[in-house]
Amino acid sequence: AIPVVASNRIGLEDNAGAKQRFYGHSFIADHTGELVKSFGDKDEGVLVHTFDLTEIESYRADWGFFRDRRTDLYAKSII
């Protein structure tokens, strides 16, 4: 459960005759997958969002992945 940031350009670029279209739709999603900021296919700018790291840590702790790990077995599985 981590925030996700995806960026993309917009517009048409011509590089020595090779044209490439970029469709935008940059976004920031929180640790639950909820979209918190986004741009469409014509928006230009910078998206900024502040995350509460304590809240994210608490959310992850409820999953149990780290709580239930068996670190005592790690060395035995390394070859």
N, C-alpha and C positions, 0 to 999 in steps of 0.2 A: 504494500500500500504506500505508493509514493506519488507526489504530484507529477504530472506529465506536461511538458512544454513542447509544442510542435510549431515550427515556423516554416513559412513558404513565401516566396516572392509572388508578385502579380505581374501580369503583362506579357508581351511578346518580345523575345530577344532574338536578334539576328546575328549569328556568329559565322561570318564568311559564307552566307547563304543557307546555313543550317538553322532553321527557325525552331525555337522552343517556346511553347506557351506555358506560363505558370499561373496556377489557378487560386493561389492564396489560401484562405481558410485557416490561418494560423490560430492557435488556441492555447489556453492554459486550463488544465483540469486538476481538481484537487485529489487528495489521496483516496477518495471514494469513487472517483470517476466523474464527479459532477463538474460540468463545464462552468468555470468561473469568469473567464474572459475569452472573447473571440473576435476575429475579424472575418468579414465575408470575402467575396472574390474581387472586390473593388477597393477595399480599405487599405490605406497605408498608415504606418505608424509603429509605435512600440507598445506592447502589452506589458503591464506590470501588475503583480499581485503579491501580497504578503501572506505567508502561511504561518500558522501557530504551530511551531515544531513540537511543543508539549502535547497539544491535541493529537497530532499525528502519531507521536510516540505512544500515547495512551491507546489510540485506536489499534495500532499494531500489537500492543501487548495483549489485547483481548483475543487475538487470533490464536495465540498459543504456540506459534512456530518456534520462537526463541525460548519461551518458557519451558517447553517440553523437550528441548534438544538434549542429547546425551554427549556432552563434551568429553566425558571420560572414555568414550569409545573412539574418538577422533584419531588418536595416534595409532590405534590398532588397524585402522582401515587405510592408512597411508603406506604405499609400497616404496 
